């Protein structure tokens, strides 16, 4: 008896490894009491396996349809059994917020599944459900958790206040350092992030009254760009792509990132913009890339991934992105050069090793072993890895996967790495898979 021919799309083994890495890292950042380093290591191992496949010859893996839907269900369940949102005195019943978020997504996932099973698979309708559910749940989170007690949030508020008075946030901002490893009352002078981030989070504060609306805008940009890449696919491959977008949307770490206003949501949005328009709209893609590299200091370790002397298109992308990055920095460098240098370079260079970090230094500290990573190791190994992976980073898929590998290595070897760092790495992996499925990416 002949078996029916399966129309289920198959992913390459490298793509499966990336999705497994995404799952592991998502599990790592779901707990309210901190990072689970075992899951971080598992995620990086999966990323290493993906690159071993890419460099050594890839092959076709198992069917993707049911497995991707199962992955979405698993990530949703992780948010239910261990929600990220923590109780605060201002909320009468904080668990209602946490489980309410999961309930919203249960309704959305059920609706999307029914629509696709019934044949009513209008892509704009599915996109509206994903973005609408994210928007409602995220605004609910912001309103339910006002004034998080963390220096990052206060830095954003301070920058908005400085701009409103016409003074440089790089010299004017003064907030208390909330690190558990510094004496109480230790102050931070100057806004610690580059101008792209300062302006973006100031806009969120002025427009929405809370800097976390910028994080929300960044996350909506992630999901929109991911959806654009999925919507370019056809048939069952499109449906699998749409569920990859859903896996991103239900990632249990997102509410944690939003609650404390970490900036990686903005960076991930800029990365998604660059990947979605890598070749289809080179100017938009290069602009997103330039803003991404200008948004946080650690991207300096990955610049070699952009250098491809024999590829004119890659050279144009690098030059446009570089010009955009310089254009965002130059006005502030002229306005307050000493403040910008002190806050964006000097402060970070002087921060001692964080032994509560989720990396090798933190792991050794848990065994009472004090290890201060040397600068040659923290910078040298990622740069060497960039040289090895660079021949694949001219494509959107290769760039996203290489960026995750290089930064993941830097974070694991570095002096500090926390939930927001691993959230960024996790988000890059499904974006890489979607970009790799687009024949024009």
C-alpha positions in Angstrom: 0.0 0.0 0.0 1.4 3.3 -1.0 1.9 5.9 1.7 0.8 9.5 1.0 3.6 11.8 0.0 4.4 14.2 2.9 4.3 17.9 2.1 5.8 18.8 5.5 8.9 21.0 5.0 12.2 19.8 6.3 14.9 22.0 7.9 18.6 21.5 7.6 20.3 20.1 10.6 22.0 23.4 11.3 18.6 25.1 11.4 17.3 22.5 13.9 20.4 23.1 16.1 19.7 26.8 16.0 16.1 26.3 17.1 17.2 24.0 19.9 19.7 26.6 21.0 16.9 29.2 21.1 14.8 26.9 23.2 17.5 26.2 25.7 18.4 29.9 26.1 14.7 30.8 26.4 14.5 28.3 29.3 17.5 29.8 30.8 16.0 33.3 31.2 12.5 32.3 32.3 13.1 31.9 36.1 12.4 34.8 38.3 15.3 34.0 40.6 18.0 34.3 38.0 19.7 32.5 35.1 20.0 28.8 34.9 23.6 28.4 33.6 23.1 24.8 32.6 20.5 25.9 30.0 22.9 28.7 28.8 25.6 26.1 28.2 23.2 23.8 26.4 22.1 26.7 24.1 25.7 27.5 23.3 26.5 23.8 22.6 23.6 23.7 20.2 24.9 26.9 18.5 28.3 25.2 18.2 26.7 22.1 16.7 24.9 24.3 14.1 28.2 25.9 13.1 29.9 22.5 12.9 27.2 21.5 10.4 27.5 24.7 8.4 31.3 24.5 8.2 31.4 20.7 7.7 28.5 20.0 5.3 24.9 20.4 6.2 22.2 17.8 5.8 18.4 17.6 5.8 16.8 17.0 9.2 13.4 15.7 10.2 10.0 17.3 9.3 9.4 20.7 10.9 5.6 21.2 11.1 4.5 19.3 14.2 7.8 19.8 15.9 7.6 23.6 15.6 4.1 23.7 17.0 5.3 21.5 19.9 8.1 23.9 20.5 5.7 26.8 20.7 3.5 24.9 23.2 6.6 24.1 25.3 7.7 27.7 25.4 4.2 28.8 26.3 4.0 26.2 29.1 7.4 27.4 30.5 5.9 30.8 31.0 2.9 29.3 32.8 4.6 27.0 35.2 7.3 29.5 36.1 6.2 33.0 35.1 8.9 35.8 35.0 6.8 38.5 36.6 7.5 39.0 40.3 5.1 40.2 42.9 5.3 43.9 43.8 3.3 45.8 46.5 1.6 48.0 43.9 -0.3 45.1 42.4 -3.1 43.5 44.3 -2.8 40.1 42.7 0.5 40.0 40.7 -0.1 36.3 39.7 -3.2 37.5 37.8 -0.8 39.5 35.6 1.6 36.7 35.0 -1.0 34.1 34.3 -3.2 36.6 32.4 -0.3 37.0 29.9 -0.2 33.2 29.4 -4.0 33.2 29.1 -3.9 35.8 26.3 -1.4 33.7 24.4 -3.4 30.5 24.9 -6.4 32.2 23.3 -4.2 33.6 20.5 -2.5 30.3 19.7 -5.8 28.4 19.7 -7.3 30.9 17.4 -4.4 30.8 15.0 -4.4 27.0 15.0 -8.1 26.9 14.2 -7.7 29.5 11.4 -4.9 27.6 9.8 -6.7 24.2 10.1 -9.9 25.6 8.6 -8.1 27.0 5.6 -8.7 30.6 6.6 -5.1 31.5 6.6 -5.0 35.2 5.8 -1.5 36.3 6.6 -2.4 39.8 7.7 -5.0 38.4 10.1 -2.5 36.1 11.7 0.0 38.9 12.0 -2.6 41.2 13.6 -3.3 38.5 16.2 0.4 38.1 17.1 1.1 41.8 17.2 -2.2 42.7 19.0 -1.7 40.0 21.7 1.9 41.2 22.2 0.8 44.8 22.4 -2.0 44.2 24.9 0.0 42.0 27.2 3.1 44.2 27.2 1.1 47.4 28.0 -0.6 45.5 30.7 2.8 44.6 32.1 4.2 48.1 32.0 1.1 49.5 33.8 1.1 46.8 36.4 4.8 47.1 37.2 5.6 50.8 37.6 9.0 52.2 38.6 11.2 49.1 38.7 14.0 49.5 41.1 16.9 49.1 38.8 19.6 51.5 37.6 18.9 50.9 33.9 15.4 52.3 34.2 16.6 55.3 36.1 19.3 56.0 33.6 16.7 56.1 30.8 14.6 58.5 32.9 17.6 60.6 33.7 18.6 60.9 30.0 15.1 62.1 29.1 15.2 64.7 31.8 18.7 65.9 30.7 17.5 66.2 27.1 14.4 68.2 28.2 16.7 70.7 29.9 19.1 70.9 26.9 22.1 69.3 28.7 24.2 66.3 27.8 23.0 63.1 29.6 26.6 61.8 29.5 27.7 64.3 32.1 24.4 65.3 33.8 22.7 61.9 34.7 23.3 60.7 38.2 21.6 57.6 39.5 22.3 55.0 42.2 24.1 51.8 41.1 21.7 48.9 42.0 24.4 46.2 41.5 24.3 43.9 44.6 28.1 43.9 44.6 28.7 47.6 45.2 28.2 49.5 48.5 24.8 51.0 49.1 24.7 54.6 47.8 27.3 54.1 45.0 26.4 56.5 42.2 26.7 56.2 38.4 27.5 59.5 36.6 26.6 59.7 32.9 24.3 57.7 30.7 26.0 54.4 30.0 24.7 53.6 26.5 25.5 55.1 23.1 23.5 58.0 21.6 21.2 55.7 19.5 19.9 54.1 22.7 19.8 57.4 24.6 17.6 59.1 21.9 15.4 56.0 21.4 14.6 55.6 25.2 14.1 59.3 25.6 11.5 59.2 22.8 9.7 56.4 24.6 9.7 58.4 27.8 8.4 61.6 26.2 5.8 59.9 24.1 4.5 57.2 26.4 5.6 58.4 29.8 7.7 55.3 30.4 11.0 54.4 28.7 9.9 50.8 28.5 7.6 51.7 25.6 10.8 51.9 23.5 11.6 48.3 24.5 8.1 47.4 23.4 8.5 49.2 20.1 11.8 47.3 19.6 10.1 43.9 20.3 7.2 44.7 18.0 9.8 45.5 15.3 11.3 42.1 15.9 8.0 40.3 15.4 7.0 42.4 12.4 10.3 41.8 10.6 10.2 38.1 11.5 6.7 38.0 10.1 7.7 39.7 6.9 10.4 37.0 6.4 7.9 34.2 7.1 5.2 35.8 4.9 7.5 35.7 1.9 7.5 31.9 2.1 4.8 29.7 0.5 2.7 26.7 1.3 3.6 24.6 4.3 6.9 26.3 4.6 5.1 29.6 5.3 3.0 27.9 8.0 6.1 26.6 9.7 7.7 30.1 9.4 4.6 31.6 11.1 5.0 29.3 14.0 8.6 30.2 14.4 7.4 33.8 14.7 5.0 32.6 17.4 7.9 30.8 19.2 9.6 34.2 19.4 6.4 35.9 20.5 5.7 33.5 23.4 9.3 33.4 24.6 8.9 33.5 28.4 11.9 35.9 28.9 10.3 38.8 27.1 8.2 40.1 30.0 11.4 40.1 32.2 13.3 42.2 29.6 10.3 44.6 29.4 9.8 44.9 33.1 13.4 46.1 33.8 13.8 48.1 30.5 16.9 46.4 29.3 18.0 47.6 25.9 18.5 44.3 24.1 14.9 44.4 22.8 15.8 47.6 20.8 19.0 45.9 19.6 17.1 42.8 18.5 14.6 44.9 16.7 17.4 46.7 14.7 19.0 43.3 13.9 15.6 42.0 12.7 15.2 45.1 10.5 18.7 44.5 9.0 18.0 40.8 8.3 14.5 41.3 6.8 15.9 43.8 4.2 19.4 42.4 3.8 19.1 42.2 0.0 15.5 43.1 -0.7 16.0 46.8 0.4 19.8 47.2 0.9 19.6 50.8 2.1 17.1 49.9 4.8 19.0 46.8 5.8 22.3 48.7 6.0 20.7 51.5 8.0 19.4 48.9 10.5 22.8 47.3 10.7 24.5 50.7 11.3 22.0 51.6 14.1 22.5 48.1 15.6 26.3 48.4 15.8 25.9 51.9 17.2 23.4 50.9 19.9 25.7 49.0 22.4 29.4 48.7 23.0 29.9 45.0 22.8 29.2 45.0 19.0 32.7 46.3 18.6 33.9 42.7 19.0 32.0 41.6 15.9 33.0 44.2 13.2 35.1 41.7 11.3 31.9 39.9 10.3 31.1 42.9 8.1 34.4 42.9 6.1 34.2 41.2 2.8 36.7 42.8 0.4 35.7 40.8 -2.7 32.0 41.3 -2.3 30.9 44.7 -3.6 27.4 44.4 -2.1 28.8 43.6 1.3 31.2 46.5 1.0 28.3 48.9 0.3 26.4 47.6 3.2 29.4 48.1 5.5 30.1 51.6 4.3 26.4 52.7 4.6 26.1 51.1 8.0 29.4 52.7 9.1 28.3 56.1 8.0 25.0 55.7 9.9 26.8 54.7 13.0 29.3 57.6 12.8 26.4 60.0 12.1 24.7 59.0 15.4 27.9 59.4 17.4 29.4 62.5 16.0 27.0 65.2 17.3 27.4 63.8 20.9 31.2 63.5 20.5 31.3 67.2 19.6 28.8 68.2 22.2 30.3 66.4 25.2 33.4 64.4 24.3 34.7 63.8 27.8 31.3 62.9 29.2 30.6 60.5 26.3 34.0 58.8 26.7 33.8 58.6 30.5 30.3 57.1 30.5 30.5 54.9 27.4 34.0 53.6 27.7 35.7 54.5 30.9 32.9 53.3 33.2 32.6 49.9 31.5 36.3 49.4 31.4 36.5 50.0 35.1 33.7 47.7 36.2 35.2 44.7 38.0 34.3 41.1 37.2 30.7 40.4 38.2 30.9 37.1 40.1 27.1 36.8 40.0 27.3 36.6 36.2 25.9 33.8 34.1 29.2 32.7 32.5 32.5 31.0 33.4 33.5 33.7 35.9 30.2 33.3 37.7 30.4 29.5 37.6 33.8 29.4 39.1 32.8 31.9 41.8 30.0 29.5 42.9 32.9 27.1 43.8 34.8 29.9 45.6 37.3 30.2 42.7 38.1 33.8 41.9 38.9 34.3 38.2 39.3 37.6 36.4 39.1 37.1 32.6 42.2 38.7 30.9 41.4 41.2 28.2 43.4 39.3 25.6 41.1 36.3 26.1 37.8 38.3 26.2 38.6 40.2 23.0 41.0 37.8 21.3 38.9 34.7 21.1 35.8 36.4 19.7 37.9 38.2 17.1 39.6 34.9 16.1 36.2 33.3 15.8 35.0 36.2 13.6 37.8 35.5 11.2 36.8 31.8 11.0 33.1 32.5 10.5 33.5 35.5 8.3 33.3 33.7 5.0 29.7 32.8 5.8 28.6 36.2 7.2 27.8 37.9 3.9 24.4 36.3 3.9 21.6 37.2 6.3 21.5 33.7 7.7 25.3 33.5 8.1 25.5 36.9 9.7 22.9 36.3 12.3 24.3 32.9 13.2 27.9 34.2 13.3 26.8 37.3 15.4 25.2 35.0 17.9 28.3 32.7 18.0 30.8 35.5 18.4 28.8 37.4 21.0 27.9 34.3 22.9 31.6 33.3 23.1 32.4 36.9 24.3 29.7 36.8 27.0 30.7 33.4 28.3 34.4 34.4 28.6 33.7 37.9 29.7 33.5 39.8 33.0 29.7 40.0 33.1 26.8 38.3 31.3 23.2 38.5 32.5 19.7 37.6 31.3 19.5 40.5 28.8 22.7 39.3 27.1 21.4 35.8 26.6 18.0 37.1 25.6 19.7 38.8 22.6 21.5 35.7 21.6 18.4 33.6 21.9 16.4 36.0 19.7 19.0 36.0 16.9 18.7 32.2 16.3 15.1 31.9 15.0 15.7 35.2 13.1 18.6 33.4 11.4 16.4 30.4 10.5 13.8 32.7 8.9 16.4 34.7 7.0 17.9 31.5 5.7 14.5 30.3 4.3 14.1 33.5 2.3 15.8 33.0 -1.1 16.5 36.7 -1.5 17.7 37.4 2.1 
